[in-house]
């Protein structure tokens, strides 16, 4: 992987850098505050902001990313000598829209024109998750805020990538609210989300960017520790969009396992929630 080494960037952010990028709607959702009185939300928000003030002098957040020459090869992405197999939508559609795969957003290998793809991971200092064990409510608040900060770090990092490091949108200027509405060019699909449900893909991303650079360690199933961590891919194609992979059948499971070079039964465990019928 030495050929990619000079392309890897590690970023460190202060909590104050990330606070504007926190999506408070998800914060309230985690606390089951939807439909609750405004006063209750405001009280919870004040307590959260107070804890963020505490975080400012104690913790930081981190990002690591790489931007690589890449092409698609059917449902795979080729990044140098690394092959990243992906899954394609299989569910029936009422209209004529295509069944999407993330590889669709890159130029095919047959074009003989190099395209680019990004890979990233973000996380927080582990103390956010473990330093408040003496108080159940504050521990819960710290964990929720840690997750929001990891997501906010991904938002900030992606903005920095688009405007500076990749630089395909140098004149972009969006408010945090507009960023949350995904008004920018390109997408940032995360591992474990609808278009990338297989957490074992983290092992491939780890090969590319070295998640340990920011203190992330992977479990045997590809889950990240600290829990408040986000990883995924970045695409710049102006027509790239998020989509839900939906359920996949036995035929695609076997094809995907073959392309990943992982035994079918092991892959079945990684994709259990995405299978039409899991044994």
N, C-alpha and C positions, 0 to 999 in steps of 0.2 A: 504493500500500500504506500510505499515511499513516493510514488509518482503523484499522489494526492496531498502529501503532507503540507506543501506550501500553500494549498488552497483552503486549509482549515482555519477557521477563525473562532476564537473564544472571546466572549463578551461578558463583562461583569457590570451589573446595574445596582444602583442604590434603590432602596424601596421607594423613595420619592420619585425616581425616574419612572417607575412602573405604576404608581397609584393612579395617574390619569387614564391608564389603559385597563383598569379593572372593570369587568362587566358586572355591575351590581345586580342586574336582573337574575343572573345565575346564583349570585350570593343569596338573594332572597329566596330563590327556589330551593336551594339546599336546606334552608331553615323552614321550609314549608310556609312561607309568609304570603304566598299569592292569595289575594282576597282578604288579607288581614287589614285592620285599620291603619291608616297612614301614620298615626302616632306610634304604633308598635314598630313599624318599619323604621321610623326616624330614630327611635330609641336604640334599636339594634344597630343602626348605621353609626350612631354616635359612639357606641361601645367598640365597633369595628375600627373606626377612625382613631380612637384612643389607642387601641392595640397596634395599629399601623405606626403611630408615633413612637411606641416602644420599639417596634421592629427597626426603625430607621437607624438607630445607633448600635444595633446588635447583629443585624443580618444583612445579607445581600442576595441577589438572584443572579442566575447564570444562564448563558446560552452558548452552544457550540454548533457550528454549521459548516457545511461545505457546498460549493457550487461546482458541478462537474460537467464535463462534456458527456453527452448521452444521446442515445437513440432508442427507438422502440423496435422490438422484434416480435411482431404479433402482440401477445399479451404479456410480454416481458419488457423490462427496461435494461439496456446494456450500459453500464458505466465502466469504461475501461474493460478490465477482465472480470468484473463483477456482474453477475446476472441476477436481476431482481424480478422474479415471477410475480404476477398479479392476478387478480380475479376479475371476471367480467359479469355484469348484470345478467341474470337469467330469467327473471320473472316476466310473465306475459304483460304486454302493454296494449292499451286500447288505441293508441295512435301509432304513427309511423316513426317515432323517435328511435334512435339507435340504442342498442344495449351497450352501455359505456364501460370502458376500462380506463384506468388512469394513464396507461401507456398511449392512449389515443391522443394525448395532449403533447406528444413529442414527435418530431420528424422520424419517419421510419428509416431503418438502416439502409434500405434499398435506395433512398434518396441520395446517399453519399454526401449528405450535408450534416455536419455536427449540430446538434441542439444542446440545450443545457437543462439540468435539473438540480434542485437543491435538496439537501437532507439536513435535518436539524434535531436538536434536543434542548430542552430548557428545564431548569430545576431551581430549588431554593436551598438555603442553608438548612441542614437537618434539624437545627435547634427549634425552628418554627413548629415542627411536629412533635418534639419530645421535651421541650423545656417547660411545659405547663401542666405536667401530670398531677400536680398538687391540687388542681381545681378543675372539676369536670367541665364546667361551662367554658372556662377560659381555654382549656385544652381543645374543646370542640371548635371554639372561635378561631384559635390559632391554626388548626388543621384546615378549616374552611378558607381562611385568608391565605394560607400557604398555597392551596390549590388555585385560588383566584390569581395570586401573584405569579405562579408558574404559567398559567394561561395568559396573563397580561404580559409576561416576559416574551412569550411566543409572539404576541401581537406587536410588541415594540421591536423585537428582533426582526420580524418579517418586514415591518416598515423600513427599518434601517437597511435591510437587504435590498428591497425594491429601489430605494432612493439612492443608496451609496454603493454597497458591496457588489451586488449584481448590477445595479444601476439602470435597469430597464425602464424605470419610472422616476427620473431625477426631479421632475417638477411636481410630483404628487404632493398634495396638501389636503388632508382629511382631518376632521375632528375625530376624537375617540369614538363618538357615537356613530359617525359614518364608517369608521373602521369596523365596528361591531356589526354593521349592516353589510359588510363585505363589498363596499363600493369600489375597491381598488382592483387593478388588473392582476389576474393570477389567482391561484388558490394555495392553501396550506393544509392539505388533508392530514389528519393525525392518526397515528397507530391506535387501533382499538375503536375507531369511529366507523360510520357506515360504509365508507368505500375502502377501508383498510382494517378489517376486523381481526386479522391474524397477528397476535402480539409477537409471534416468533420472528416476524419481519424485523423486529428490533435487533436481532442478532446480526442481520445484514447491515443495518444502519450503523451499528456499533463498529463493524469492520471499517466502514467508510469514514466516520467522524470521530470515533473514540470517545464514547460517552463518559468514560472515567475521567476525562479532562475536566469535567464539571461535577464530579463526585457521584455520578449515576452508576449503579450496579444492577445487573439483570439477574432475575431468578431463572430457574430451569425452564419456565414457561415463557420467558421473555418479558415478564412484568418488570417495571422499573422501580427501583428504590433509590432515593426517597419516593414515597407514593405521590407527592406533589411534583410530578414531572410530566412533561409533554414531549412527544417525538413525532416526526412525520417527514413528509416530502414537500417541496415547493415547486410549483409550475408557473411559468410566466405567460403561457399562451393566452391571448386575449379572449378566447372563447372557452377557456377552461372553466368548469363549474363543479360544484359539489353534487354528489349523488349518493343514493342509498343502494348498496350492492343487492340488498334483499337476500332471500334464501337461495342456496345453491344445492344442486342435486349430486347424486353419487358419482355421475360421470365427470362433473367438473372437479369434485373432490379428488378423484383418482388422477385426473390430468394434472391438477395443481400439485399434488404430492409428488408426482413423477418429475415435474419441472423443478420443484424445490429440493428434490433428492432426499425426501423425508418419508419414512414408512407411512402408509395410508392410515393405519390405526393411530399413530402419533399425531398426524395432521388432523384426524377426526377430533381429537381432544382440543387442539388449538382452535378449531372452527366450530365447536359444538353448538354455539348459539346461532350460527349462520346456516346450519344444515336443514334441509327440508325435513328430514327424519333422521335423528341421531340414534344410533344403536345403543 
